[in-house]
């Protein structure tokens, strides 16, 4: 989901932090990521569909876990920034 303003980015960051706190998004750095045009599946970060005109980032394998996640680029970046913060 492309954030259009700092307020939207701030809200999305807070939402992703909540998902991590609730255990719905893991705290990890993926070992394998694939990308392609969206399949229409819902983004695990913002719960909006990743359309065929957007790039979908699929996390297929993660360190010490097998996780299937699909995310928009912006959601993926915010999730990874938060994971790095929490791991340090």
C-alpha positions as CSV (number, residue, x, y, z in Angstrom):
1,X,0.0,0.0,0.0
2,X,1.6,3.3,-1.0
3,X,1.4,5.8,1.8
4,X,0.4,9.2,0.5
5,X,1.3,11.3,3.5
6,X,3.4,11.3,6.7
7,X,0.2,10.8,8.7
8,X,-0.8,7.7,6.7
9,X,2.7,6.4,7.0
10,X,2.6,7.0,10.8
11,X,-0.8,5.2,11.0
12,X,0.5,2.2,9.0
13,X,3.7,2.0,11.1
14,X,1.5,2.0,14.3
15,X,-0.7,-0.7,12.7
16,X,2.3,-2.9,11.8
17,X,3.7,-2.5,15.3
18,X,0.4,-3.7,16.7
19,X,0.5,-6.7,14.4
20,X,4.0,-7.5,15.7
21,X,2.9,-7.0,19.3
22,X,-0.1,-9.3,18.8
23,X,2.1,-12.0,17.2
24,X,0.4,-11.7,13.8
25,X,3.7,-10.6,12.2
26,X,6.9,-12.2,13.3
27,X,10.0,-10.4,14.3
28,X,12.6,-11.7,11.9
29,X,14.7,-11.0,8.9
30,X,13.7,-13.2,5.9
31,X,16.2,-15.5,4.3
32,X,14.2,-15.6,1.1
33,X,11.9,-13.1,-0.6
34,X,10.3,-13.3,-4.0
35,X,8.5,-10.5,-5.8
36,X,6.1,-10.3,-8.7
37,X,2.9,-8.6,-9.7
38,X,0.1,-8.8,-7.2
39,X,-2.1,-11.8,-7.1
40,X,-5.0,-10.1,-5.3
41,X,-4.2,-11.7,-2.0
42,X,-4.5,-9.5,1.1
43,X,-1.3,-7.8,2.4
44,X,-0.4,-9.1,5.9
45,X,0.6,-5.5,6.8
46,X,-2.4,-3.4,5.8
47,X,-5.0,-6.0,5.0
48,X,-5.6,-4.5,1.6
49,X,-5.3,-6.5,-1.6
50,X,-2.1,-6.5,-3.6
51,X,-3.4,-5.7,-7.0
52,X,-2.0,-6.9,-10.4
53,X,-0.6,-3.3,-10.9
54,X,1.4,-3.5,-7.7
55,X,4.4,-5.6,-6.7
56,X,3.8,-8.3,-4.1
57,X,6.6,-9.3,-1.8
58,X,6.3,-12.9,-0.6
59,X,8.3,-14.1,2.3
60,X,8.6,-17.9,1.8
61,X,11.2,-19.0,4.3
62,X,12.4,-17.3,7.4
63,X,15.2,-18.1,9.8
64,X,14.1,-20.8,12.2
65,X,10.5,-20.8,10.9
66,X,8.5,-21.3,7.8
67,X,6.2,-18.4,7.3
68,X,4.0,-17.4,4.3
69,X,3.6,-13.7,4.2
70,X,2.5,-11.4,1.3
71,X,3.2,-7.6,1.6
72,X,3.1,-4.4,-0.4
73,X,6.6,-2.8,-0.7
74,X,5.8,-0.1,1.8
75,X,4.4,-2.5,4.3
76,X,7.4,-4.8,3.9
77,X,9.8,-1.9,4.5
78,X,8.0,-0.7,7.6
79,X,7.8,-4.2,9.0
80,X,11.5,-4.8,8.4
81,X,12.5,-1.4,10.0
82,X,10.5,-2.4,13.1
83,X,12.0,-5.9,13.2
84,X,15.5,-4.4,13.0
85,X,14.7,-2.0,15.9
86,X,13.3,-4.8,18.0
87,X,16.3,-7.1,17.3
88,X,18.9,-4.5,18.4
